[in-house]
Amino acid sequence: MPAAMYQLLSVNESLPGAMTVLPAIIRLDANVEKRLADVSRGDGPWHERTAKRSLEAGLAAIGFRRVHSSALLITTMEALPIETEVFDYLDFWRYSIAVATVTTSLAYARHVEGREYAYAAGLFHDIGRLILEEDDPAGLSIVRSIQLRGEIPWREVEQSAFGYTALDLSVALARAWRLPAPLVEAISGLSQGSRTGLTGSLREAALAARALNFATSTGRRQELSPEAGSLIDRYFEGPDGLRRRVNALLESATISA
């Protein structure tokens, strides 16, 4: 994984000088800086405050978290330019961005420990599915056809076919990539059934993304929790606003890919 990604994960808004450190990290990678400029000009709700401003001015206008999360998304996607056949690559990231965005809203509203890793948790929690696609597209195609029937839980199908699940692979990759411990714990907590702390926010955000049709779902219909629904209404003016933000970020982040 790129050095810039680790540097981004090492800084958060509570650290002294974070507003100065973040632009310095971004400028270490010319491609990240260029793509972030594309995002600033993108057709998102941030456009009027960032389109004609410097990196520092845009950071001051929209805040640390939005710039930091955009840069993290760009570096992560840049490191994983995987060609997909079984599912759509952009749809995968659309779902991941939605989960990351809602996880962040929930984690900060709840003041959970490790909330500075909330966005990263959303981006990385399902990364194993993307790697499965790269390693065994034929096998994943068969597994997905069974999953889409909705008769057997998705993880059971994966466990039976591969001997492990996409979530198991996500956790293994997070450890192999030496991601920060709170981030690894948040993702691994999903397989342990945890409903507290950062894992609880991540779990609820994933369910919210499925309820809002950011991901293919089968079986029991997922319901949007009152808390998640309230935060989405407050910060994004409802599900349509969340979808516009996610789509605008994804499209502008990949325009120069």
C-alpha positions as CSV (number, residue, x, y, z in Angstrom):
1,M,0.0,0.0,0.0
2,P,1.3,3.5,-0.7
3,A,3.2,5.5,1.8
4,A,0.8,8.4,1.6
5,M,-2.1,6.2,2.8
6,Y,-0.2,5.3,6.0
7,Q,0.7,8.9,6.5
8,L,-2.9,9.9,6.2
9,L,-3.9,7.2,8.7
10,S,-1.4,8.6,11.1
11,V,-2.9,12.1,11.3
12,N,-6.3,13.2,12.6
13,E,-7.9,16.5,13.4
14,S,-7.2,16.3,17.1
15,L,-3.4,16.3,16.6
16,P,-1.6,19.7,17.0
17,G,-0.9,21.3,13.6
18,A,-3.1,18.8,11.8
19,M,-4.4,21.6,9.4
20,T,-0.8,22.2,8.3
21,V,0.4,18.6,8.3
22,L,-2.5,17.3,6.1
23,P,-1.6,19.5,3.0
24,A,2.0,18.5,3.4
25,I,1.1,14.9,3.2
26,I,-1.1,15.4,0.2
27,R,1.6,17.2,-1.6
28,L,4.0,14.3,-1.2
29,D,2.0,12.5,-4.0
30,A,1.5,14.7,-7.0
31,N,-1.2,12.4,-8.3
32,V,-3.2,12.6,-5.1
33,E,-2.9,16.4,-5.1
34,K,-4.1,16.5,-8.7
35,R,-7.1,14.2,-8.1
36,L,-8.0,16.1,-5.0
37,A,-8.1,19.3,-7.1
38,D,-10.4,17.4,-9.5
39,V,-12.7,16.6,-6.5
40,S,-12.6,20.3,-5.4
41,R,-14.0,21.2,-8.9
42,G,-16.4,18.3,-9.0
43,D,-20.1,18.7,-9.0
44,G,-20.6,18.1,-5.3
45,P,-22.2,20.2,-2.5
46,W,-18.7,21.5,-1.6
47,H,-18.1,23.0,-5.1
48,E,-18.8,26.7,-4.3
49,R,-16.4,26.6,-1.3
50,T,-13.5,24.8,-3.0
51,A,-13.5,25.1,-6.8
52,K,-11.3,28.2,-7.0
53,R,-9.3,27.9,-3.8
54,S,-5.9,26.6,-2.8
55,L,-5.6,23.4,-0.9
56,E,-5.2,25.3,2.4
57,A,-8.2,27.6,1.7
58,G,-10.4,24.7,0.7
59,L,-9.3,22.8,3.8
60,A,-10.3,25.8,6.0
61,A,-13.6,26.1,4.1
62,I,-14.9,22.6,4.4
63,G,-12.9,21.2,7.3
64,F,-10.3,18.5,8.0
65,R,-12.5,15.4,7.9
66,R,-13.8,16.0,4.4
67,V,-10.4,16.7,2.8
68,H,-8.8,13.9,4.8
69,S,-11.4,11.3,3.8
70,S,-11.3,12.4,0.1
71,A,-7.5,12.0,0.1
72,L,-7.7,8.6,1.8
73,L,-10.3,7.4,-0.7
74,I,-8.0,8.5,-3.6
75,T,-4.9,6.8,-2.3
76,T,-6.8,3.6,-1.5
77,M,-8.5,3.3,-4.9
78,E,-5.2,4.1,-6.6
79,A,-3.5,1.2,-4.8
80,L,-6.3,-1.2,-5.8
81,P,-6.9,-0.7,-9.6
82,I,-8.5,-4.2,-9.9
83,E,-10.5,-5.1,-13.0
84,T,-13.8,-6.8,-12.0
85,E,-16.0,-9.1,-13.9
86,V,-18.4,-10.5,-11.2
87,F,-19.5,-7.1,-9.8
88,D,-19.0,-3.5,-10.9
89,Y,-15.9,-1.8,-9.6
90,L,-17.4,1.6,-9.2
91,D,-20.5,0.1,-7.5
92,F,-18.2,-1.6,-5.0
93,W,-16.6,1.8,-4.1
94,R,-19.9,3.5,-4.1
95,Y,-21.1,1.1,-1.4
96,S,-17.8,1.5,0.5
97,I,-18.0,5.3,0.4
98,A,-21.6,5.2,1.6
99,V,-20.6,2.9,4.5
100,A,-17.6,5.1,5.3
101,T,-19.6,8.3,5.3
102,V,-22.4,6.9,7.5
103,T,-19.9,5.2,9.9
104,T,-18.2,8.6,10.4
105,S,-21.5,10.3,11.2
106,L,-22.5,7.6,13.7
107,A,-19.1,7.3,15.3
108,Y,-18.7,11.0,15.9
109,A,-22.3,11.4,17.1
110,R,-21.7,8.6,19.6
111,H,-18.2,9.8,20.5
112,V,-16.8,6.3,20.2
113,E,-13.2,5.5,20.9
114,G,-11.2,5.3,17.7
115,R,-13.7,7.4,15.7
116,E,-10.8,9.0,13.8
117,Y,-10.6,5.7,11.9
118,A,-14.3,5.6,11.1
119,Y,-14.0,6.6,7.4
120,A,-11.1,4.1,6.9
121,A,-13.1,1.4,8.5
122,G,-15.9,1.9,6.0
123,L,-13.5,1.9,3.1
124,F,-11.6,-1.3,4.1
125,H,-14.3,-3.4,5.8
126,D,-15.3,-5.2,2.5
127,I,-11.9,-5.0,0.7
128,G,-11.6,-8.8,0.9
129,R,-14.5,-9.1,-1.7
130,L,-12.5,-7.0,-4.1
131,I,-9.4,-9.2,-3.7
132,L,-11.5,-12.4,-4.1
133,E,-12.5,-11.0,-7.5
134,E,-8.9,-10.6,-8.5
135,D,-7.8,-14.0,-7.2
136,D,-10.6,-16.2,-8.3
137,P,-13.2,-14.5,-10.5
138,A,-14.7,-17.8,-11.8
139,G,-15.1,-19.1,-8.2
140,L,-16.6,-15.8,-7.0
141,S,-19.0,-15.8,-10.0
142,I,-20.4,-19.2,-8.9
143,V,-20.5,-18.1,-5.2
144,R,-22.3,-14.9,-6.1
145,S,-24.9,-16.7,-8.2
146,I,-25.8,-18.8,-5.2
147,Q,-25.8,-15.8,-2.9
148,L,-28.2,-13.9,-5.1
149,R,-30.8,-16.6,-4.7
150,G,-31.1,-15.4,-1.1
151,E,-31.6,-18.9,0.3
152,I,-28.3,-19.2,2.2
153,P,-26.5,-16.5,4.2
154,W,-23.7,-15.0,2.1
155,R,-20.9,-15.8,4.5
156,E,-21.9,-19.5,4.7
157,V,-21.7,-19.7,0.9
158,E,-18.2,-18.1,0.9
159,Q,-17.0,-20.3,3.8
160,S,-18.2,-23.5,2.0
161,A,-16.6,-22.5,-1.3
162,F,-13.3,-20.9,-0.2
163,G,-12.8,-22.1,3.3
164,Y,-13.0,-18.5,4.5
165,T,-15.2,-15.4,4.0
166,A,-14.6,-12.1,2.3
167,L,-14.7,-10.6,5.8
168,D,-12.0,-13.0,7.0
169,L,-9.9,-11.9,4.1
170,S,-10.6,-8.2,4.8
171,V,-9.3,-8.7,8.4
172,A,-6.3,-10.7,7.2
173,L,-5.4,-8.0,4.7
174,A,-5.8,-5.2,7.3
175,R,-3.3,-7.1,9.5
176,A,-0.9,-7.9,6.7
177,W,-1.0,-4.2,5.6
178,R,-0.3,-3.2,9.2
179,L,-3.2,-0.8,9.4
180,P,-3.6,0.9,12.8
181,A,-4.8,-1.5,15.6
182,P,-8.1,0.4,16.3
183,L,-9.0,0.1,12.5
184,V,-8.2,-3.7,12.4
185,E,-10.2,-4.2,15.6
186,A,-13.2,-2.4,14.2
187,I,-13.2,-4.6,11.1
188,S,-12.5,-7.9,12.9
189,G,-15.3,-7.0,15.4
190,L,-17.8,-7.6,12.6
191,S,-16.9,-11.3,12.5
192,Q,-17.2,-11.5,16.2
193,G,-20.7,-10.0,16.3
194,S,-19.7,-6.9,18.2
195,R,-22.3,-4.2,18.3
196,T,-20.4,-1.6,20.4
197,G,-17.7,1.0,19.8
198,L,-16.5,1.7,16.3
199,T,-17.5,-1.8,15.1
200,G,-21.1,-1.0,16.2
201,S,-21.1,2.2,14.1
202,L,-19.5,0.3,11.2
203,R,-22.1,-2.5,11.4
204,E,-25.0,-0.1,11.5
205,A,-23.6,1.9,8.6
206,A,-23.3,-1.2,6.5
207,L,-26.9,-2.1,7.2
208,A,-27.9,1.5,6.3
209,A,-26.1,1.3,3.0
210,R,-27.9,-1.9,2.1
211,A,-31.2,-0.5,3.2
212,L,-30.6,2.4,0.9
213,N,-29.7,0.1,-2.0
214,F,-26.0,1.0,-2.2
215,A,-25.3,-2.7,-2.3
216,T,-27.0,-5.8,-3.7
217,S,-29.0,-7.5,-1.0
218,T,-31.1,-10.6,-0.7
219,G,-33.2,-12.3,2.0
220,R,-34.6,-10.2,4.8
221,R,-35.1,-6.6,4.0
222,Q,-32.7,-4.3,5.9
223,E,-34.3,-1.4,7.8
224,L,-32.6,2.0,8.3
225,S,-32.2,2.6,12.1
226,P,-33.8,5.7,13.5
227,E,-30.4,7.1,14.6
228,A,-28.8,6.5,11.1
229,G,-31.8,7.9,9.4
230,S,-31.8,11.0,11.6
231,L,-28.1,11.7,11.0
232,I,-28.5,11.2,7.2
233,D,-31.4,13.7,7.3
234,R,-29.4,16.2,9.4
235,Y,-26.1,16.1,7.5
236,F,-27.1,15.2,4.0
237,E,-30.7,16.3,3.7
238,G,-31.9,12.7,3.4
239,P,-31.0,9.6,1.5
240,D,-31.1,11.4,-1.9
241,G,-28.6,13.9,-0.6
242,L,-26.3,11.2,0.7
243,R,-26.4,9.5,-2.7
244,R,-25.6,12.7,-4.5
245,R,-22.6,13.3,-2.2
246,V,-21.3,9.7,-2.6
247,N,-21.8,9.8,-6.4
248,A,-20.1,13.2,-6.8
249,L,-17.1,12.2,-4.7
250,L,-16.7,8.9,-6.6
251,E,-17.0,10.5,-10.0
252,S,-14.7,13.4,-9.3
253,A,-12.2,11.2,-7.5
254,T,-11.9,8.9,-10.6
255,I,-12.1,11.4,-13.4
256,S,-8.4,11.4,-13.9
257,A,-7.8,7.8,-13.0
